[in-house]
Amino acid sequence: MTAKKPSTPSTWVDPDDAPELTEEWFETADQYIGNKLVKRGRPKSDSPKQAIKLRLDADVLDAFRESGPGWQTRINDALRASLNLPGRG
């Protein structure tokens, strides 16, 4: 069972005095299907990457880091290519 989100205090009584429902309000609102909260964000991967400790030569690591953001992904891609493994979808 999940904990219920505390309700927002209401300062109005008449439904005609309800605040306008803006895009900003909808972006922060929780969505439920029945009693189940729908999770936001990226869904969990069927094959998540694993964090490991790996020792590489300094010049190899420097070359990948100097290539800019995404260097870890490029190391992964280079290892996959060297093993003739198909790319991740």
Helices and strands as residue ranges (DSSP letters): G 15-17, H 23-28, E 32-33, E 36-37, H 58-66, H 71-82
